[in-house]
Amino acid sequence: MASERQIRVGNVPVGGGAPVVVQSMTLTPTRDVEATTAQIAALASAGCEIVRCAVPKTEDAEALKRIVRLSPLPVIADIHFNASLALKAIEAGVSAVRINPGNIGGPEKVAQVVDAARAAGIPMRIGANSGSLPKHLYELAQRNQGEALVEAALEEVRLLEQLGYLDFKISVKATHVPTMIRAYRMLAAKVPYPLHLGVTESGTPFTGSIKSSIGIGSLLADGIGDTIRVSLTADPVKEVEVAWEILKALGLRERGPVMIACPSCGRDNVGVEKLAEKVEAQLARYAEAFEVAVMGCAVNGPGEAGDADFGIAGGRDVGFIYAHGRVLKKVSSDILVDELFHEIDRWIESGMRRPKRLKMAKPAALAMAEASQIPLD
């Protein structure tokens, strides 16, 4: 169930049917303006659409004015425990503030931040985290942590609603993936506000990407979620890369090519892993959205990967290049990848027109067998 309400973080719409937004967080000291803006630029190049900066000290809040001016992305100030820092961040011109109304100093302090945000015309992010639930919900958390997360978030929602402020998104992050999924599903059924998805403290690029893909992906597949952050113990650029792969895998957003590659098996006679890595590295320079398949033998070429725009099927001495489900040509293995990208570039230059596909009547192996009679280019 998609959120009914929409907010705007800078020029980026969130919720209410807008595309799912990718965000990340800088790991530089925010008061180091040069380092922080350099990291924001790298994140923007990777496809980040909203960036969050930690503001633990006054020096960080004071640096935000320059960062906001230099940043190509809307900047969210991440505030905990100190309402005055939130007020300074709003004065600095941030596009949103992330606060936890439960730890900002009481209802009076929350009201001050809400009034400032309302006057500035900016939204907030509120929500709960499994590692920092309020004490009065500890007993509930022992029985059902998902319910405790949702109740903590709803307490914050009710406070902001009482203040007549509805311009916010909500998160209920947990490190335990099933808890995170359960909590967001419960929350989505109770509120109309945009939801920010994430598996908090998910871990290193390997484990964190898997946990985030399962947690975030499961919810997005249900139609739940409006903005995402993949929280990794890594360069934040990696977070953005993984986030885009999740969105692309679900068919929710397009950004650059998608590669399909067969698993290694006993039929592999070309070293498909290295072949796929070589193709993937070259695909990184393309902004256009298209699919490329890399196969280790002729069996799966135009069959399993036949929906791809382009593909290659390797062989010991020769390989096959196919386009839009049909065998295009065979070439020597040593120039297979170069010829693939030559065909891709030619297609892009001609306008990326996709021909109407005919239903393939022949098995993939037979099609490749017939193609083997084609002379080498």
C-alpha positions in Angstrom: 0.0 0.0 0.0 1.7 3.2 -1.2 1.6 6.2 1.1 -1.2 8.7 0.4 0.6 11.8 1.5 3.6 13.4 -0.2 6.3 15.7 1.1 9.1 17.5 -0.7 12.7 17.3 0.4 14.2 20.2 -1.5 13.1 19.6 -5.1 12.6 15.8 -4.6 9.0 14.5 -4.0 8.7 11.7 -1.6 5.6 9.6 -1.3 2.2 10.0 -2.8 3.1 7.9 -5.9 6.5 9.5 -6.5 9.3 7.2 -7.6 11.2 5.6 -4.7 14.0 7.9 -3.7 17.6 6.8 -3.0 19.4 8.5 -0.1 22.6 8.0 1.9 24.5 9.7 4.6 28.0 11.3 4.7 30.6 9.8 7.0 32.9 12.8 7.1 32.8 15.3 10.0 30.2 17.8 8.8 32.3 20.7 10.1 34.9 19.7 7.5 33.1 21.4 4.6 35.6 20.5 1.9 35.5 16.8 2.8 31.8 16.7 3.2 31.0 18.4 0.0 33.4 16.2 -1.9 31.6 13.2 -0.5 28.3 14.6 -1.4 29.5 15.1 -5.0 30.6 11.5 -5.2 27.2 10.4 -3.9 25.4 12.5 -6.4 27.5 11.0 -9.2 26.6 7.5 -8.0 22.8 8.3 -8.1 22.1 9.5 -4.6 19.1 11.9 -4.6 19.0 13.0 -0.9 21.9 13.2 1.5 21.9 13.3 5.3 24.6 14.9 7.4 25.2 14.2 11.1 25.1 17.3 13.3 26.4 16.3 16.7 28.0 19.7 17.5 27.5 23.4 17.1 30.5 23.5 14.6 28.6 21.0 12.4 25.5 23.1 12.4 27.4 26.2 11.6 29.0 24.4 8.6 25.7 23.5 7.1 25.1 26.9 5.5 28.1 26.5 3.2 27.4 22.8 2.6 23.8 23.6 1.6 25.0 26.2 -0.8 27.5 23.9 -2.4 25.6 20.7 -2.4 24.0 19.4 -5.6 21.6 17.4 -3.4 19.0 18.3 -0.9 20.6 18.1 2.6 18.9 16.6 5.6 20.3 17.5 9.1 20.5 14.5 11.4 19.8 15.7 14.9 19.7 13.9 18.3 19.3 15.1 21.8 19.7 18.8 21.1 16.8 20.9 19.8 19.0 24.0 19.5 21.1 22.2 16.8 17.9 21.5 14.9 17.0 25.2 15.0 20.5 26.2 13.8 20.3 23.6 11.0 16.9 25.0 9.9 18.4 28.5 9.9 21.2 27.3 7.8 18.8 26.3 5.1 18.7 22.5 5.1 15.9 20.8 3.1 14.7 18.7 6.1 15.6 17.6 9.6 15.7 14.2 11.1 14.8 14.2 14.8 13.6 11.7 17.3 10.9 13.6 19.2 11.4 11.3 22.1 15.0 12.4 22.8 15.0 16.0 21.8 14.1 17.5 25.2 10.4 17.1 25.7 7.2 18.3 24.0 8.1 22.0 24.4 11.4 21.5 22.5 9.6 19.5 19.8 7.1 22.3 19.4 10.0 24.8 18.9 11.5 22.6 16.1 8.1 22.1 14.5 7.4 25.8 14.5 10.8 26.5 12.9 10.4 23.8 10.3 6.8 25.0 9.4 8.0 28.6 9.1 10.9 27.4 6.8 8.5 25.2 4.8 10.6 22.0 5.3 9.6 18.5 6.3 11.0 16.2 9.0 11.8 12.6 9.3 10.7 11.0 12.6 10.6 7.4 13.7 11.9 4.6 15.9 15.0 2.4 15.9 15.3 -1.0 17.6 18.4 0.1 19.4 16.9 3.2 21.0 13.3 2.5 22.1 11.9 4.6 24.9 12.0 2.9 28.3 8.3 2.6 28.8 8.1 0.3 25.7 10.8 -2.1 26.9 8.3 -4.6 28.2 6.3 -4.6 25.0 9.6 -5.0 23.0 10.4 -8.1 25.0 7.1 -9.6 23.7 7.0 -8.1 20.2 9.7 -5.7 19.1 7.9 -4.9 15.9 4.8 -3.7 17.8 7.1 -1.7 20.1 8.7 0.0 17.1 5.3 0.9 15.6 4.0 2.2 18.9 7.1 4.4 19.4 6.6 5.8 16.0 2.9 6.4 16.5 3.6 8.3 19.7 5.7 10.7 17.7 3.1 10.9 14.9 0.4 11.8 17.5 2.6 14.5 18.9 3.2 16.1 15.6 -0.4 15.8 14.6 -1.4 17.6 17.8 0.8 20.4 16.8 -0.9 20.6 13.4 2.3 19.6 11.5 1.8 16.8 8.9 4.9 17.4 6.7 6.9 14.3 7.7 8.1 10.8 6.8 8.5 7.9 9.2 11.0 5.1 9.8 10.9 2.0 12.0 14.3 0.5 11.5 15.6 -2.7 13.0 18.7 -4.8 12.7 16.7 -8.0 12.6 15.2 -8.3 9.1 12.0 -10.1 9.9 11.3 -7.6 12.7 11.9 -4.7 10.3 9.6 -6.1 7.7 6.9 -6.8 10.2 7.1 -3.4 11.7 6.9 -1.5 8.4 3.9 -3.6 7.3 2.1 -2.8 10.5 2.9 0.9 10.3 1.9 1.1 6.6 -1.6 -0.2 7.5 -2.0 2.6 10.1 -0.6 5.8 8.6 -0.9 7.8 5.3 2.6 9.3 5.6 5.6 8.5 3.5 7.9 5.8 4.8 11.7 5.7 4.8 12.9 2.1 4.6 16.2 0.7 6.0 17.7 -2.2 7.9 19.7 -0.3 10.5 23.3 -1.3 11.1 23.1 -4.0 8.5 26.8 -4.6 8.4 29.6 -4.9 5.8 29.0 -4.7 2.1 28.5 -8.5 1.8 26.2 -9.2 4.7 24.7 -5.7 4.7 23.7 -5.8 1.1 22.0 -9.2 1.5 20.1 -8.1 4.6 19.1 -4.8 3.1 18.0 -6.4 -0.2 15.8 -8.9 1.6 14.3 -6.3 4.1 13.9 -3.3 1.7 13.1 -5.5 -1.3 10.3 -7.4 0.4 8.6 -4.3 1.4 9.0 -2.5 -1.9 7.6 -5.6 -3.6 4.5 -5.2 -1.4 4.2 -1.6 -2.5 5.5 -0.2 0.9 8.2 2.4 1.0 8.9 5.8 -0.5 12.6 6.4 0.2 15.4 4.0 1.0 18.8 3.9 2.6 21.1 0.9 2.5 23.1 1.2 5.7 26.5 -0.3 5.2 29.8 -0.3 7.1 31.5 1.1 4.0 32.0 4.0 1.7 28.5 5.5 1.3 28.8 5.4 -2.5 28.5 1.6 -2.1 25.1 2.2 -0.3 23.8 4.0 -3.3 25.0 1.4 -5.7 23.3 -1.4 -3.8 20.1 0.7 -3.4 19.9 1.2 -7.2 20.4 -2.5 -7.8 17.5 -3.3 -5.5 15.3 -0.8 -7.4 16.4 -2.1 -10.8 15.9 -5.7 -9.8 12.3 -5.0 -8.8 11.7 -2.9 -12.0 10.9 0.2 -10.0 13.6 2.5 -11.4 16.0 2.5 -14.2 19.6 3.7 -14.0 22.3 2.3 -16.3 22.5 -1.2 -17.7 21.5 -4.5 -16.0 23.7 -7.5 -16.5 22.5 -11.1 -16.6 25.1 -13.8 -16.2 24.8 -17.5 -15.9 26.2 -19.4 -12.9 29.4 -21.3 -13.4 28.8 -25.0 -14.2 30.5 -27.9 -15.9 29.5 -26.6 -19.3 31.5 -23.4 -18.9 34.5 -23.6 -21.2 35.4 -19.9 -21.3 35.7 -18.9 -17.6 32.3 -17.1 -17.4 33.2 -15.4 -14.1 36.1 -13.4 -15.6 34.1 -12.8 -18.7 31.2 -11.4 -16.7 33.5 -9.2 -14.6 35.1 -7.8 -17.7 31.7 -6.9 -19.2 30.4 -5.5 -15.9 33.4 -3.2 -15.6 32.7 -1.8 -19.1 29.0 -1.4 -18.5 29.7 0.9 -15.6 30.5 3.8 -18.0 27.0 3.7 -19.5 24.1 5.8 -18.2 21.5 4.3 -20.6 19.2 1.6 -19.4 19.5 -1.7 -21.2 20.2 -5.4 -20.5 23.2 -7.5 -21.4 23.5 -11.2 -20.9 26.8 -13.1 -20.4 26.6 -16.8 -21.0 29.4 -19.4 -20.6 28.2 -21.7 -23.3 25.9 -22.0 -26.3 23.1 -23.8 -24.4 21.6 -20.9 -22.5 22.5 -18.1 -25.0 19.3 -16.8 -26.7 17.1 -18.9 -24.5 17.3 -18.1 -20.8 18.7 -14.7 -21.5 16.7 -14.1 -24.7 14.9 -11.1 -23.3 18.2 -9.1 -22.9 18.9 -6.4 -25.5 22.4 -7.9 -26.1 24.3 -10.9 -25.1 27.4 -13.1 -25.6 27.8 -16.8 -25.3 31.4 -17.9 -25.0 33.3 -20.7 -26.6 36.8 -22.0 -26.6 37.8 -20.4 -29.9 34.7 -18.5 -31.0 31.8 -16.9 -29.3 28.4 -15.7 -30.3 26.9 -12.2 -30.1 23.2 -11.9 -30.1 20.8 -8.9 -30.0 17.2 -8.7 -29.1 16.8 -12.5 -28.9 18.5 -13.4 -32.2 22.0 -14.5 -33.0 23.8 -11.6 -34.6 27.2 -13.0 -35.4 30.1 -15.2 -34.3 33.5 -13.8 -33.6 36.9 -15.0 -32.3 36.8 -15.3 -28.5 39.7 -12.8 -28.1 37.6 -10.0 -29.5 34.2 -11.1 -28.2 33.8 -8.4 -25.6 35.1 -5.7 -27.9 32.7 -6.7 -30.6 29.8 -6.8 -28.1 30.4 -3.2 -27.1 30.9 -2.1 -30.7 27.3 -3.4 -31.4 26.0 -1.8 -28.2 27.5 1.6 -29.1 26.2 1.4 -32.6 22.7 0.6 -31.3 22.8 3.5 -28.8 24.0 5.9 -31.6 21.1 4.8 -33.8 18.5 5.7 -31.1 18.2 2.5 -29.1 15.3 1.2 -31.2 14.2 -2.3 -30.1 12.8 -4.4 -32.9 9.6 -6.4 -32.6 10.5 -9.8 -31.3 9.3 -13.0 -32.9 8.6 -16.0 -30.7 11.6 -18.2 -30.7 10.4 -21.6 -32.1 13.8 -23.3 -31.9 15.6 -24.4 -28.7 18.6 -22.3 -27.8 21.0 -25.0 -28.5 19.7 -25.6 -32.0 19.7 -21.9 -32.8 23.4 -21.7 -31.7 24.2 -24.9 -33.7 22.8 -23.3 -36.8 24.6 -20.0 -36.0 27.8 -21.9 -35.9 27.7 -22.2 -39.7 27.9 -18.4 -39.9 31.4 -17.5 -41.1 33.6 -15.4 -38.7 33.5 -11.7 -39.2 
